[in-house]
Amino acid sequence: LNYERLRLNYERLRLNYEQIILSRSMLAKSNQVESSMGRVHQLGFDGNTTAIDANIATIDNTLVNSAYSMTTNAKRLLVMAFARQNPNHLLRPGEKLEAVITARQWSAVYTSRRRPFEELESAAHELQRCVLRVHPTTEYYEQWNFTEQARYYPADSLDDARVAITFTTNISTLLSDLFERYTSYDLRMIAELSSFYSTRMYELIAQFRNPNTGCGWIKRSIDKLKIEFEATEKYSRNNDFVKYCLVNPIEEINQKTDIVITYELTKKGRRYDMLHLSFTPKDPLDLPSSTLHKKLPNKKADAPGADRAAISASIMDIKDTDW
């Protein structure tokens, strides 16, 4: 009788073990499918990678929260190179992502003070010198390069003049197979921003944006922001950092992008200690006209007023908006 009981208990344990193994196998396959679908799955699309907007930069939050500083044009080039990547791509072992940007694509998004290729070339030179610190607020940090190499193709034609950037392995892993803990934003929204700190602030805000409402809020210590903006040495005085890296960028974002920010700075003693900000999306019809009509090349030109008509139709559900 005891032997029979032991045998039955053993059979129950064996069946439970097999069920656990089967469940784990099914979960692993499910995670693999979800991971391969990446951002598209998160946004509720059917997995068709053509549904991804080439103007959208999608990056792992590790990059958003890392510490680095660079010139405005280097940051613009970096964001444009990010937007060239497919966040659903499954990176092969040893593979390094590349982005090719032509002078025409650059001039279509950013206003150039010089010849487009000269500005693009200069931005690539500056980007190659930049490094970022990962995990900057913990007891240790890692220092990475953004790019491994850059190739330059001078030419008279804006379509032929181009720069090819190859990201390092570490950066490539933060741009591919993204499913969670990532940030997406439209590079055209930051095209008119004239400061690196404005772009970084917009990027930080995008990390906390609700995908359904476009609203959000942030509470961040001033000391942590100084580290993330790599401004500890440049702006040792908190008042200077607050003015040039927080207040001025927030005002520029309110004026030139698709969101409106309200903020409060709190003090600990006589020193600024915390930044509290909340943001809401602007009405599409209140967006700057330069932002609405900026498009990358190689797309069929819309008829005059098409952007305004499409926006109004989506908001008011009116079909006849050919003003």
Secondary structure as a PSIPRED ss2 file (coil, helix, strand):
# PSIPRED VFORMAT (PSIPRED V4.0)

   1 L C   1.000  0.000  0.000
   2 N H   0.000  1.000  0.000
   3 Y H   0.000  1.000  0.000
   4 E H   0.000  1.000  0.000
   5 R H   0.000  1.000  0.000
   6 L H   0.000  1.000  0.000
   7 R H   0.000  1.000  0.000
   8 L H   0.000  1.000  0.000
   9 N H   0.000  1.000  0.000
  10 Y H   0.000  1.000  0.000
  11 E H   0.000  1.000  0.000
  12 R H   0.000  1.000  0.000
  13 L H   0.000  1.000  0.000
  14 R H   0.000  1.000  0.000
  15 L H   0.000  1.000  0.000
  16 N H   0.000  1.000  0.000
  17 Y H   0.000  1.000  0.000
  18 E H   0.000  1.000  0.000
  19 Q H   0.000  1.000  0.000
  20 I H   0.000  1.000  0.000
  21 I H   0.000  1.000  0.000
  22 L H   0.000  1.000  0.000
  23 S H   0.000  1.000  0.000
  24 R H   0.000  1.000  0.000
  25 S H   0.000  1.000  0.000
  26 M H   0.000  1.000  0.000
  27 L H   0.000  1.000  0.000
  28 A H   0.000  1.000  0.000
  29 K H   0.000  1.000  0.000
  30 S H   0.000  1.000  0.000
  31 N H   0.000  1.000  0.000
  32 Q H   0.000  1.000  0.000
  33 V H   0.000  1.000  0.000
  34 E H   0.000  1.000  0.000
  35 S H   0.000  1.000  0.000
  36 S H   0.000  1.000  0.000
  37 M H   0.000  1.000  0.000
  38 G H   0.000  1.000  0.000
  39 R H   0.000  1.000  0.000
  40 V H   0.000  1.000  0.000
  41 H H   0.000  1.000  0.000
  42 Q H   0.000  1.000  0.000
  43 L C   1.000  0.000  0.000
  44 G C   1.000  0.000  0.000
  45 F C   1.000  0.000  0.000
  46 D C   1.000  0.000  0.000
  47 G C   1.000  0.000  0.000
  48 N C   1.000  0.000  0.000
  49 T H   0.000  1.000  0.000
  50 T H   0.000  1.000  0.000
  51 A H   0.000  1.000  0.000
  52 I C   1.000  0.000  0.000
  53 D C   1.000  0.000  0.000
  54 A C   1.000  0.000  0.000
  55 N C   1.000  0.000  0.000
  56 I E   0.000  0.000  1.000
  57 A E   0.000  0.000  1.000
  58 T E   0.000  0.000  1.000
  59 I E   0.000  0.000  1.000
  60 D E   0.000  0.000  1.000
  61 N H   0.000  1.000  0.000
  62 T H   0.000  1.000  0.000
  63 L H   0.000  1.000  0.000
  64 V H   0.000  1.000  0.000
  65 N C   1.000  0.000  0.000
  66 S C   1.000  0.000  0.000
  67 A E   0.000  0.000  1.000
  68 Y C   1.000  0.000  0.000
  69 S C   1.000  0.000  0.000
  70 M C   1.000  0.000  0.000
  71 T C   1.000  0.000  0.000
  72 T H   0.000  1.000  0.000
  73 N H   0.000  1.000  0.000
  74 A H   0.000  1.000  0.000
  75 K H   0.000  1.000  0.000
  76 R H   0.000  1.000  0.000
  77 L H   0.000  1.000  0.000
  78 L H   0.000  1.000  0.000
  79 V H   0.000  1.000  0.000
  80 M H   0.000  1.000  0.000
  81 A H   0.000  1.000  0.000
  82 F H   0.000  1.000  0.000
  83 A H   0.000  1.000  0.000
  84 R C   1.000  0.000  0.000
  85 Q C   1.000  0.000  0.000
  86 N C   1.000  0.000  0.000
  87 P C   1.000  0.000  0.000
  88 N C   1.000  0.000  0.000
  89 H C   1.000  0.000  0.000
  90 L C   1.000  0.000  0.000
  91 L C   1.000  0.000  0.000
  92 R C   1.000  0.000  0.000
  93 P C   1.000  0.000  0.000
  94 G C   1.000  0.000  0.000
  95 E C   1.000  0.000  0.000
  96 K C   1.000  0.000  0.000
  97 L C   1.000  0.000  0.000
  98 E E   0.000  0.000  1.000
  99 A E   0.000  0.000  1.000
 100 V E   0.000  0.000  1.000
 101 I E   0.000  0.000  1.000
 102 T E   0.000  0.000  1.000
 103 A H   0.000  1.000  0.000
 104 R H   0.000  1.000  0.000
 105 Q H   0.000  1.000  0.000
 106 W H   0.000  1.000  0.000
 107 S H   0.000  1.000  0.000
 108 A H   0.000  1.000  0.000
 109 V H   0.000  1.000  0.000
 110 Y C   1.000  0.000  0.000
 111 T C   1.000  0.000  0.000
 112 S C   1.000  0.000  0.000
 113 R C   1.000  0.000  0.000
 114 R C   1.000  0.000  0.000
 115 R C   1.000  0.000  0.000
 116 P H   0.000  1.000  0.000
 117 F H   0.000  1.000  0.000
 118 E H   0.000  1.000  0.000
 119 E H   0.000  1.000  0.000
 120 L H   0.000  1.000  0.000
 121 E H   0.000  1.000  0.000
 122 S H   0.000  1.000  0.000
 123 A H   0.000  1.000  0.000
 124 A H   0.000  1.000  0.000
 125 H H   0.000  1.000  0.000
 126 E H   0.000  1.000  0.000
 127 L H   0.000  1.000  0.000
 128 Q H   0.000  1.000  0.000
 129 R C   1.000  0.000  0.000
 130 C C   1.000  0.000  0.000
 131 V E   0.000  0.000  1.000
 132 L E   0.000  0.000  1.000
 133 R E   0.000  0.000  1.000
 134 V E   0.000  0.000  1.000
 135 H C   1.000  0.000  0.000
 136 P C   1.000  0.000  0.000
 137 T C   1.000  0.000  0.000
 138 T C   1.000  0.000  0.000
 139 E C   1.000  0.000  0.000
 140 Y C   1.000  0.000  0.000
 141 Y C   1.000  0.000  0.000
 142 E E   0.000  0.000  1.000
 143 Q E   0.000  0.000  1.000
 144 W E   0.000  0.000  1.000
 145 N E   0.000  0.000  1.000
 146 F C   1.000  0.000  0.000
 147 T E   0.000  0.000  1.000
 148 E E   0.000  0.000  1.000
 149 Q E   0.000  0.000  1.000
 150 A E   0.000  0.000  1.000
 151 R E   0.000  0.000  1.000
 152 Y E   0.000  0.000  1.000
 153 Y E   0.000  0.000  1.000
 154 P C   1.000  0.000  0.000
 155 A C   1.000  0.000  0.000
 156 D C   1.000  0.000  0.000
 157 S C   1.000  0.000  0.000
 158 L C   1.000  0.000  0.000
 159 D C   1.000  0.000  0.000
 160 D C   1.000  0.000  0.000
 161 A C   1.000  0.000  0.000
 162 R E   0.000  0.000  1.000
 163 V E   0.000  0.000  1.000
 164 A E   0.000  0.000  1.000
 165 I E   0.000  0.000  1.000
 166 T E   0.000  0.000  1.000
 167 F E   0.000  0.000  1.000
 168 T C   1.000  0.000  0.000
 169 T H   0.000  1.000  0.000
 170 N H   0.000  1.000  0.000
 171 I H   0.000  1.000  0.000
 172 S H   0.000  1.000  0.000
 173 T H   0.000  1.000  0.000
 174 L C   1.000  0.000  0.000
 175 L C   1.000  0.000  0.000
 176 S C   1.000  0.000  0.000
 177 D C   1.000  0.000  0.000
 178 L C   1.000  0.000  0.000
 179 F C   1.000  0.000  0.000
 180 E C   1.000  0.000  0.000
 181 R C   1.000  0.000  0.000
 182 Y E   0.000  0.000  1.000
 183 T E   0.000  0.000  1.000
 184 S E   0.000  0.000  1.000
 185 Y E   0.000  0.000  1.000
 186 D E   0.000  0.000  1.000
 187 L H   0.000  1.000  0.000
 188 R H   0.000  1.000  0.000
 189 M H   0.000  1.000  0.000
 190 I C   1.000  0.000  0.000
 191 A C   1.000  0.000  0.000
 192 E C   1.000  0.000  0.000
 193 L C   1.000  0.000  0.000
 194 S C   1.000  0.000  0.000
 195 S C   1.000  0.000  0.000
 196 F H   0.000  1.000  0.000
 197 Y H   0.000  1.000  0.000
 198 S H   0.000  1.000  0.000
 199 T H   0.000  1.000  0.000
 200 R H   0.000  1.000  0.000
 201 M H   0.000  1.000  0.000
 202 Y H   0.000  1.000  0.000
 203 E H   0.000  1.000  0.000
 204 L H   0.000  1.000  0.000
 205 I H   0.000  1.000  0.000
 206 A H   0.000  1.000  0.000
 207 Q H   0.000  1.000  0.000
 208 F C   1.000  0.000  0.000
 209 R C   1.000  0.000  0.000
 210 N C   1.000  0.000  0.000
 211 P C   1.000  0.000  0.000
 212 N C   1.000  0.000  0.000
 213 T C   1.000  0.000  0.000
 214 G C   1.000  0.000  0.000
 215 C C   1.000  0.000  0.000
 216 G E   0.000  0.000  1.000
 217 W E   0.000  0.000  1.000
 218 I E   0.000  0.000  1.000
 219 K E   0.000  0.000  1.000
 220 R E   0.000  0.000  1.000
 221 S E   0.000  0.000  1.000
 222 I H   0.000  1.000  0.000
 223 D H   0.000  1.000  0.000
 224 K H   0.000  1.000  0.000
 225 L H   0.000  1.000  0.000
 226 K H   0.000  1.000  0.000
 227 I H   0.000  1.000  0.000
 228 E H   0.000  1.000  0.000
 229 F C   1.000  0.000  0.000
 230 E C   1.000  0.000  0.000
 231 A C   1.000  0.000  0.000
 232 T C   1.000  0.000  0.000
 233 E C   1.000  0.000  0.000
 234 K C   1.000  0.000  0.000
 235 Y C   1.000  0.000  0.000
 236 S C   1.000  0.000  0.000
 237 R C   1.000  0.000  0.000
 238 N H   0.000  1.000  0.000
 239 N H   0.000  1.000  0.000
 240 D H   0.000  1.000  0.000
 241 F H   0.000  1.000  0.000
 242 V H   0.000  1.000  0.000
 243 K H   0.000  1.000  0.000
 244 Y H   0.000  1.000  0.000
 245 C H   0.000  1.000  0.000
 246 L H   0.000  1.000  0.000
 247 V H   0.000  1.000  0.000
 248 N H   0.000  1.000  0.000
 249 P H   0.000  1.000  0.000
 250 I H   0.000  1.000  0.000
 251 E H   0.000  1.000  0.000
 252 E H   0.000  1.000  0.000
 253 I H   0.000  1.000  0.000
 254 N H   0.000  1.000  0.000
 255 Q H   0.000  1.000  0.000
 256 K H   0.000  1.000  0.000
 257 T C   1.000  0.000  0.000
 258 D C   1.000  0.000  0.000
 259 I E   0.000  0.000  1.000
 260 V E   0.000  0.000  1.000
 261 I E   0.000  0.000  1.000
 262 T E   0.000  0.000  1.000
 263 Y E   0.000  0.000  1.000
 264 E E   0.000  0.000  1.000
 265 L E   0.000  0.000  1.000
 266 T E   0.000  0.000  1.000
 267 K E   0.000  0.000  1.000
 268 K E   0.000  0.000  1.000
 269 G C   1.000  0.000  0.000
 270 R C   1.000  0.000  0.000
 271 R E   0.000  0.000  1.000
 272 Y E   0.000  0.000  1.000
 273 D E   0.000  0.000  1.000
 274 M E   0.000  0.000  1.000
 275 L E   0.000  0.000  1.000
 276 H E   0.000  0.000  1.000
 277 L E   0.000  0.000  1.000
 278 S E   0.000  0.000  1.000
 279 F E   0.000  0.000  1.000
 280 T E   0.000  0.000  1.000
 281 P E   0.000  0.000  1.000
 282 K C   1.000  0.000  0.000
 283 D C   1.000  0.000  0.000
 284 P H   0.000  1.000  0.000
 285 L H   0.000  1.000  0.000
 286 D H   0.000  1.000  0.000
 287 L C   1.000  0.000  0.000
 288 P C   1.000  0.000  0.000
 289 S H   0.000  1.000  0.000
 290 S H   0.000  1.000  0.000
 291 T H   0.000  1.000  0.000
 292 L H   0.000  1.000  0.000
 293 H C   1.000  0.000  0.000
 294 K C   1.000  0.000  0.000
 295 K C   1.000  0.000  0.000
 296 L C   1.000  0.000  0.000
 297 P C   1.000  0.000  0.000
 298 N C   1.000  0.000  0.000
 299 K C   1.000  0.000  0.000
 300 K C   1.000  0.000  0.000
 301 A C   1.000  0.000  0.000
 302 D C   1.000  0.000  0.000
 303 A C   1.000  0.000  0.000
 304 P C   1.000  0.000  0.000
 305 G C   1.000  0.000  0.000
 306 A H   0.000  1.000  0.000
 307 D H   0.000  1.000  0.000
 308 R H   0.000  1.000  0.000
 309 A H   0.000  1.000  0.000
 310 A H   0.000  1.000  0.000
 311 I H   0.000  1.000  0.000
 312 S H   0.000  1.000  0.000
 313 A H   0.000  1.000  0.000
 314 S H   0.000  1.000  0.000
 315 I H   0.000  1.000  0.000
 316 M H   0.000  1.000  0.000
 317 D C   1.000  0.000  0.000
 318 I C   1.000  0.000  0.000
 319 K C   1.000  0.000  0.000
 320 D C   1.000  0.000  0.000
 321 T C   1.000  0.000  0.000
 322 D C   1.000  0.000  0.000
 323 W C   1.000  0.000  0.000
